[in-house]
Amino acid sequence: MVACDPFGAGGSRSRSARSADAEASSTVGTAPRSVIRGESSPGHPATVHPFAAFTDYLTVTFPHVGGEEALKPWLVQLRSVIGDALGGLVDCKRGFLGFRHSLAFDHHGGKVAFGGQAGRALLSLPGEACATVPDWPAFAAWLRDELGARITRWDGAVDVFDGRPGLDDAVAWYRADGFTTGGNRPSCRQEGNWLTPDTRGRTLYVGRRKNGKLLRVYEKGKQLGQADSPWVRFELELHNRDRIVPFDVLLTPGPFVAGAYPCLRWISSEAFRVRTLQEQRRISYESLVHWAQQAYGPLVNVMGQVEGDPSAVLDRLRRPGVPSRLDLPEVPEGEGLRR
């Protein structure tokens, strides 16, 4: 890929050299390559704790013939492996990712799609759904050995709660060619207010999704609504374009994130799924309370005068349910090393 530097620090390599690299990288071999730990530095695998990262998105396809009715035995098997946390399936009445039909799970955003893709179906689990998986080795074995699935997308995330290293460090690494692999400097782009950073947060993208490998570095705490949060997330997205994504990414995600680029070798055992969900719930709660106070605080004052009793005010306002931002999976304490 041709390098671009929106921060004004161009690479030292010539334009012609970068063009030659871009031309060479556009030529795809006939056989897909495997993703390996430390692929950015062959022969020097990443020496990091294997559970330093967690799976934050997973999409697989698997053999499937028939319609929705034929999925019922499959759903029974899925529940036997990961439990009932996702709930049942509801018809979305539309397609999904090139499939003609899609069904959504009741909880946590998972989807199933089928039809129009040469006898295959798709299972897609976003981060909240992935967090409900109680036993990743068992789930991976079932997907690979029983279902005959293949991974088409996998996201591995590492959370840095104190912001060290953070987004500005990632920019410095990019300028210093810390993301360069095989002589090719990946492209980059950014979102958010980089001139005068604000409470909405910033995001740095390295690589391109269409090439099958993309890293997002973003201010997660600010994204969730806490203006002064230092929480930064490093999130690697892999697709099976010109590569085979092995099921080992589900068992030891840390080395795969660390091995994606030379500058990520610092990854350690700091990030566990339990702490991530706790922090996300805390920030989301504080943010919702803040905006409820801004929008309805004066009304609550008036209601207190009219109703004459705080409990009566609560009874008038309360209704069943949990805000979607707080409806996160419960992960038992001590389970972090198995995320």
Number of C-alpha atoms within 10 A of each C-alpha: 19 17 20 15 16 11 14 8 13 13 16 9 10 10 12 9 13 18 14 14 18 17 12 12 13 10 8 10 8 7 9 13 13 13 19 20 24 22 21 21 16 12 9 11 17 25 16 18 16 21 24 27 33 31 27 22 23 22 20 19 22 18 15 18 14 12 13 16 8 11 15 12 9 13 13 12 14 16 14 11 19 17 14 14 18 23 14 13 18 13 14 15 11 11 15 18 11 11 18 14 20 23 21 21 19 14 19 22 15 23 24 25 27 29 21 13 15 11 12 17 24 24 20 22 24 18 19 19 22 23 23 20 21 18 14 18 16 13 18 19 15 16 20 16 10 10 17 13 21 19 22 21 20 27 25 25 27 29 24 20 21 11 18 12 15 19 22 13 13 21 19 13 16 22 19 15 19 16 24 19 15 11 12 19 24 22 19 21 15 17 11 15 13 12 6 6 10 13 16 16 23 20 20 19 20 22 21 16 14 9 16 16 21 21 24 20 24 24 27 24 24 20 19 22 21 20 16 11 19 18 24 26 22 24 23 27 21 27 20 20 17 16 18 18 21 17 18 15 24 23 20 22 25 29 27 26 31 30 25 25 20 19 19 19 18 11 25 18 14 14 23 21 24 20 16 18 17 14 16 18 17 14 21 21 16 14 16 16 12 14 12 11 13 10 11 10 13 11 11 16 12 12 18 16 12 11 12 11 11 14 11 14 18 13 9 11 10 9 8 5 7 9 11 10 13 15 13 20 18 12 18 9 8 9 13 17 15 17 26
